[in-house]
Amino acid sequence: MLALERSWHTGLRSMARAGAPVILDEVPLSWGAGQERLRSAFNDVELIWVAARGDPGVAIFREARRVDRVEGLARQPALSVRGGVAYDVEVYATHSSTEGYARDMARQLSLDAFVS
């Protein structure tokens, strides 16, 4: 499994180094160790770590309404402590839309072009 993860990260890193804007929406399954593997894989690419926090019940409700989700994937990340993972920005998704917390994240990162 780690070989597949390394291949995935190598491809994403190549895209980022070539100038593609990359947003990786991923929950590291091994938390702190997973974050360190990503840092290592992207050693020459700037990374910004964003924690999307919210009410687990809302996450489960939203997951159930999306046809492209496997039931149960939202519950564990919403309840876990995320031990050993350090974040640059935190957004709270319970009471806002995807666009709302994207604007919040852009504001926290001073990305004025994305804040409207």
C-alpha positions as CSV (number, residue, x, y, z in Angstrom):
1,M,0.0,0.0,0.0
2,L,2.9,2.4,0.7
3,A,4.3,1.9,-2.8
4,L,0.9,2.9,-4.3
5,E,0.8,6.0,-2.0
6,R,4.4,6.9,-3.0
7,S,3.4,6.7,-6.7
8,W,0.3,8.8,-6.1
9,H,2.3,11.5,-4.3
10,T,5.1,11.4,-6.9
11,G,2.5,12.1,-9.7
12,L,0.9,14.9,-7.7
13,R,4.3,16.5,-6.9
14,S,5.2,16.4,-10.6
15,M,2.0,18.2,-11.5
16,A,2.6,20.9,-8.8
17,R,6.2,21.4,-9.9
18,A,5.0,21.9,-13.4
19,G,2.8,24.7,-12.2
20,A,-0.6,23.0,-11.9
21,P,-2.6,24.2,-8.9
22,V,-3.1,21.1,-6.8
23,I,-5.6,20.7,-3.9
24,L,-5.3,17.4,-2.2
25,D,-8.4,16.6,-0.1
26,E,-7.1,13.7,1.9
27,V,-7.3,12.3,5.4
28,P,-4.0,10.7,6.3
29,L,-4.9,7.2,7.6
30,S,-1.9,7.1,9.8
31,W,-2.2,10.7,10.9
32,G,1.1,12.2,11.9
33,A,3.1,9.5,10.0
34,G,1.0,10.1,6.9
35,Q,1.6,13.8,7.1
36,E,5.4,13.2,7.4
37,R,5.3,11.0,4.3
38,L,3.5,13.8,2.4
39,R,6.0,16.4,3.6
40,S,8.8,14.2,2.4
41,A,7.2,13.5,-1.0
42,F,6.5,17.3,-1.5
43,N,9.9,18.4,-0.1
44,D,10.4,21.2,-2.7
45,V,6.7,22.2,-3.0
46,E,5.0,24.6,-0.6
47,L,2.2,22.8,1.3
48,I,-0.6,24.4,3.3
49,W,-2.4,22.1,5.7
50,V,-6.1,22.8,6.3
51,A,-8.2,21.2,8.9
52,A,-11.9,21.1,8.0
53,R,-13.7,20.7,11.3
54,G,-17.4,20.3,11.9
55,D,-20.2,18.5,13.6
56,P,-20.0,14.7,12.8
57,G,-23.8,14.5,12.4
58,V,-23.7,17.2,9.7
59,A,-20.9,15.4,7.9
60,I,-22.8,12.1,8.0
61,F,-26.0,13.9,6.7
62,R,-24.1,15.5,3.9
63,E,-22.4,12.3,3.0
64,A,-25.7,10.5,2.7
65,R,-27.0,13.1,0.2
66,R,-24.0,12.7,-2.1
67,V,-24.2,9.8,-4.6
68,D,-20.4,9.7,-5.0
69,R,-19.6,8.8,-1.4
70,V,-19.2,5.4,0.3
71,E,-21.4,5.4,3.4
72,G,-19.4,5.7,6.7
73,L,-16.3,7.6,5.3
74,A,-17.3,10.9,6.9
75,R,-17.8,9.6,10.5
76,Q,-14.4,8.5,11.5
77,P,-12.4,11.6,10.4
78,A,-15.0,13.8,12.0
79,L,-14.7,12.0,15.4
80,S,-11.0,11.4,15.4
81,V,-8.4,13.5,17.3
82,R,-6.0,13.6,14.3
83,G,-3.1,12.9,16.5
84,G,0.2,14.3,15.4
85,V,-1.0,16.3,12.5
86,A,-0.2,20.0,12.4
87,Y,-2.4,22.4,10.5
88,D,-1.7,25.9,9.1
89,V,-5.4,26.9,8.9
90,E,-8.7,25.6,10.4
91,V,-12.1,26.1,8.9
92,Y,-15.4,25.1,10.4
93,A,-17.8,23.6,7.9
94,T,-20.8,22.8,10.0
95,H,-22.8,26.0,9.4
96,S,-21.5,27.2,6.0
97,S,-21.5,26.0,2.4
98,T,-18.4,24.7,0.6
99,E,-18.0,28.2,-0.9
100,G,-18.3,29.8,2.5
101,Y,-15.5,27.9,4.1
102,A,-13.4,28.2,1.0
103,R,-13.8,32.0,1.4
104,D,-12.9,31.6,5.1
105,M,-9.8,29.6,4.2
106,A,-8.8,32.1,1.5
107,R,-9.2,35.0,4.0
108,Q,-7.0,33.2,6.5
109,L,-4.3,32.7,3.9
110,S,-4.6,36.3,2.6
111,L,-5.6,35.1,-0.9
112,D,-7.5,38.3,-1.8
113,A,-8.3,37.2,-5.3
114,F,-10.5,34.4,-3.9
115,V,-12.3,36.4,-1.2
116,S,-15.4,38.1,-2.5
